[in-house]
Amino acid sequence: MRILIIGSNHTWRMEKGTERALKRAGHKTLLIDDRRAARLIGRKLTQKWALSKASRFKPDFVILSKCLGLNLETVQTIIDGKPNSMWYQDPQWYKSTYRPDVAHIVAVGKLSQTFFVSGFEAQWKALGLRAKFLPAAGDRDIRPVPQKKRFHSDVAFIGTGYDPARAQLLLKVAKKYDIKVWGKGWEEWRKQLNWGGRPVEGKDFAAVCSSSNISLGINPDRAKGGSNYTSDRTWMVILAGGFYLGHGTPGLTEMLREGDHCAWYKDTDSCLAKIGYYLENSAARERIRREGQVFVREHHTFDQRIHNLLSGEAFVNPLS
């Protein structure tokens, strides 16, 4: 099929990963980065540019992301009469429809035939969308790399510092264990968290995961109450050779098995205890690291998700 994707052209974003998977499956694709175009040529010209590109490409199917660079009329014209779906991976913002960007996403989602969302699907249904759960995913090209000393720590965290609750947990970890944090926004805790001073992507991301004993996952405070939500970073960390220790919500613990694919904590005390246990049990840690990578590569990459995006079928948990 000829498949049009509207969203980010950044190498490690969902839209680009989806495009690579579609190409591997034999589809012809066109990716329109609407937000980048709006920054470069302005919003008004972006509408004409996107409509022209879509018209010339003649897609058989359209996959939508946030479409924040497009007017609703433009989106409607592009998808009119064509099978389509939307995939939204920041579902914890369902309470913030007063924000113009979230309101726009809701409006675009209502235009789509299927609104796939990586968590909180009941809350999005309550907003009037045809919501179905589809977990985030990782790119199958993400792989472990040789360990590098400058990326090593007993505990690593990759993510932004915008959520104070994350910082509070990490500060407690830092009091007991060797930690290193990567990402934007950690200036306030630079010394306590041994901040790397920058985000990591690509080979550097893989080097952090492969070189650290434990890669910690912390859901943002805004995601409290989510059963099956997790970000794409969970899958990316495991694919990159990381031993993943994450917050074990009821839905997530059914998608990745404790002791086989990763480890889970429930609160700060159990997080600290699990870190101590797995630092002392390197054989178990390395086995889980290997088995987790095999499982995620088989079931949780974009290559598996494109079936749902194109068919509109709901996600089926391979462990169910």
C-alpha positions in Angstrom: 0.0 0.0 0.0 0.9 3.7 -0.3 0.8 5.0 3.3 1.0 8.6 4.3 2.3 9.4 7.8 1.8 12.8 9.4 4.2 13.6 12.2 7.8 14.0 13.3 10.7 13.1 11.0 13.1 12.7 14.0 15.0 9.5 13.7 13.9 8.0 17.1 10.3 9.3 17.2 7.3 7.1 16.8 6.4 8.3 13.3 9.8 7.6 11.8 10.0 4.2 13.5 6.6 3.3 12.1 7.7 4.4 8.7 10.8 2.2 8.8 8.7 -0.8 9.8 6.2 -0.1 7.0 9.0 0.0 4.5 10.4 -3.3 5.8 6.9 -4.7 5.2 7.0 -3.7 1.6 4.8 -0.5 1.7 5.6 2.7 0.0 5.6 5.6 2.4 5.6 9.4 2.7 6.2 11.1 6.0 5.0 14.8 6.3 6.6 16.6 9.2 3.8 19.2 9.7 5.3 20.9 12.8 8.7 21.4 11.2 7.1 22.8 8.1 5.0 25.3 10.2 8.2 26.5 11.9 10.0 26.9 8.6 7.4 28.4 6.3 4.6 29.4 8.6 1.3 27.8 9.4 -0.7 29.2 6.4 1.8 27.9 3.8 2.1 24.6 5.6 -1.6 23.8 4.9 -1.1 24.3 1.1 2.2 22.4 1.2 0.7 19.4 3.1 -2.4 19.2 0.9 -0.2 19.3 -2.2 2.1 16.6 -1.0 -0.8 14.4 0.0 -2.6 14.9 -3.3 0.5 14.0 -5.4 1.3 11.0 -3.2 -2.3 9.5 -3.5 -2.2 7.4 -0.3 -4.2 4.3 0.2 -4.0 4.8 4.0 -3.2 7.7 6.4 -1.5 7.4 9.8 -1.9 10.5 12.0 0.1 11.7 14.9 -0.7 15.0 16.8 -1.1 17.1 13.6 -0.3 20.2 15.6 1.0 22.0 12.5 -2.3 21.4 10.5 -5.7 22.9 10.7 -8.6 20.5 11.2 -9.9 21.3 7.7 -6.5 20.3 6.3 -6.6 17.0 8.2 -10.2 16.3 7.1 -9.3 16.9 3.5 -6.3 14.6 3.6 -8.1 11.7 5.2 -11.4 12.2 3.4 -12.5 8.8 1.9 -9.3 7.1 3.0 -8.8 4.4 5.7 -6.9 6.0 8.5 -5.8 5.7 12.1 -4.2 7.9 14.8 -1.6 6.9 17.4 -1.2 9.1 20.5 1.5 8.3 23.0 1.0 11.0 25.7 -2.3 9.7 27.0 -1.8 11.1 30.6 -2.9 14.5 29.3 -6.5 13.5 29.0 -7.4 15.9 31.9 -5.9 18.9 30.1 -8.3 19.5 27.3 -8.4 23.2 28.3 -4.9 23.4 26.7 -5.1 24.3 23.0 -2.6 21.6 22.0 -4.5 18.9 23.8 -7.9 20.2 22.5 -6.5 20.1 19.0 -5.4 16.4 19.5 -8.9 15.5 20.7 -10.4 17.2 17.7 -8.1 15.4 15.3 -8.7 12.1 17.1 -12.5 12.5 16.6 -11.8 12.8 12.8 -9.8 9.5 12.7 -11.4 6.1 12.2 -9.5 4.6 15.1 -7.7 6.5 17.9 -5.0 4.3 19.2 -3.6 5.5 22.6 -0.9 4.0 24.8 -2.9 4.1 28.0 -6.0 5.6 29.7 -8.2 4.5 26.8 -11.4 4.6 28.9 -10.8 8.2 29.7 -10.2 9.1 26.1 -13.4 7.2 25.1 -15.2 9.3 27.7 -14.1 12.4 25.6 -15.9 11.0 22.6 -13.0 9.3 20.8 -13.0 5.8 19.3 -10.1 4.9 21.5 -8.3 1.6 21.6 -5.2 0.6 23.6 -2.0 0.2 21.6 1.2 0.2 23.7 4.2 2.3 22.6 7.0 0.4 20.9 10.7 0.5 20.2 12.6 0.4 16.9 14.0 -3.1 16.1 17.3 -1.4 15.0 18.0 -0.5 18.6 20.6 -3.0 19.9 23.1 -3.4 22.7 26.5 -1.9 22.2 29.9 -2.6 23.9 30.1 -1.3 27.4 31.8 2.1 27.9 33.2 3.2 31.2 32.0 6.8 30.8 28.4 5.7 30.6 28.6 3.2 33.5 26.7 3.5 36.7 25.0 1.1 39.1 21.7 2.8 38.4 20.9 4.9 35.3 17.8 7.0 34.5 17.1 8.5 31.1 14.4 11.1 30.9 13.5 14.7 31.5 13.5 16.5 34.9 10.2 18.3 34.5 8.4 16.2 37.1 9.5 16.9 40.7 8.2 13.5 41.8 10.8 11.8 39.6 13.5 13.9 41.2 12.4 12.9 44.7 12.6 9.2 44.0 16.0 9.6 42.3 17.4 11.6 45.2 16.5 8.8 47.5 18.2 6.3 45.2 21.3 8.5 45.0 21.7 8.4 48.8 22.3 4.6 48.7 23.6 3.8 45.3 25.8 5.0 42.5 23.5 6.8 40.0 23.8 8.8 36.8 20.9 10.7 35.2 20.6 11.7 31.5 18.2 14.1 29.9 17.1 17.7 30.0 16.0 19.7 33.0 18.1 18.3 35.8 20.1 21.5 36.6 18.7 21.9 40.1 19.9 18.4 41.1 23.1 18.3 39.0 25.5 17.2 41.7 23.2 14.9 43.7 22.1 13.0 40.7 25.4 12.9 38.9 23.7 14.5 35.9 25.2 13.8 32.5 24.3 17.3 31.4 22.5 16.3 28.2 20.0 13.9 26.6 21.2 10.7 25.0 20.0 9.2 21.7 21.0 6.5 19.3 24.3 4.8 20.1 24.8 6.9 23.3 21.3 5.8 24.5 22.3 2.2 23.9 25.6 2.8 25.6 24.0 4.0 28.8 21.6 1.0 28.8 24.3 -1.5 28.0 26.9 -0.1 30.4 24.7 0.4 33.4 23.8 -2.3 35.8 20.2 -1.2 36.2 18.1 1.2 34.1 15.3 2.7 36.1 11.9 3.6 34.8 9.7 6.2 36.5 6.3 7.2 35.3 5.5 10.9 35.5 3.3 11.9 38.4 0.6 12.9 35.9 0.3 9.2 34.9 -0.9 8.1 38.3 -3.8 5.8 38.1 -2.8 4.4 34.7 -2.9 0.6 34.6 -1.2 -0.2 31.3 0.6 3.0 30.4 4.3 3.2 29.8 6.4 5.3 27.5 8.4 4.0 24.5 11.5 4.3 26.7 10.6 1.1 28.4 10.8 -0.9 25.2 13.8 1.1 24.0 15.8 0.5 27.2 15.3 -3.3 27.0 16.1 -3.4 23.3 19.3 -1.5 24.0 20.5 -4.1 26.4 19.3 -2.5 29.6 18.2 -4.4 32.7 14.9 -2.6 33.3 13.4 -1.9 36.7 10.1 -0.1 36.4 7.0 0.9 38.3 4.8 -2.2 38.3 1.3 -1.1 37.6 -1.3 -3.9 37.3 -1.5 -3.7 33.5 2.2 -3.5 32.9 3.0 -6.5 35.1 0.9 -8.5 32.7 2.8 -7.3 29.7 6.4 -8.0 31.0 7.0 -10.7 33.5 8.9 -10.1 36.7 12.1 -12.2 36.8 11.9 -13.1 33.1 11.8 -9.8 31.2 12.4 -7.1 33.8 11.9 -6.3 37.4 9.1 -4.2 39.0 8.8 -2.0 42.1 5.6 -0.7 43.8 6.9 2.2 45.9 10.2 3.9 47.0 11.1 1.2 49.6 10.5 -1.7 47.1 12.5 0.2 44.5 15.5 0.6 46.8 15.2 -3.1 47.8 15.0 -4.3 44.2 18.1 -2.3 43.3 20.0 -3.8 46.2 18.9 -7.3 45.3 19.8 -7.2 41.7 23.1 -5.4 42.2 24.0 -8.4 44.4 22.7 -11.0 41.9 24.4 -10.3 38.7 23.7 -13.7 37.2 20.0 -13.2 37.5 20.3 -9.6 36.3 22.2 -10.6 33.1 19.8 -13.5 32.4 16.8 -11.2 32.6 18.6 -8.6 30.5 19.0 -11.1 27.7 15.6 -12.7 27.9 13.9 -9.4 28.1 15.6 -8.2 24.9 14.5 -11.3 23.0 10.9 -11.0 24.2 10.6 -7.3 23.4 12.2 -7.7 20.0 9.7 -10.4 19.1 6.6 -8.7 20.4 7.0 -4.9 21.1 8.6 -3.2 18.2 7.0 -1.1 15.5 7.1 -4.1 13.2 4.4 -5.7 15.3 2.4 -2.5 15.9 1.8 -1.7 12.2 -0.7 -4.6 11.9 -2.9 -2.8 14.5 -2.5 0.6 12.9 -3.5 -0.7 9.5 -6.3 -3.1 10.5 -7.8 -1.1 13.3 -7.7 -4.2 15.5 -7.1 -3.8 19.2 -3.8 -4.9 20.8 -3.6 -8.5 22.0 -1.2 -9.1 24.9 1.1 -12.0 23.8 1.2 -13.1 27.5 -2.5 -13.3 27.8 
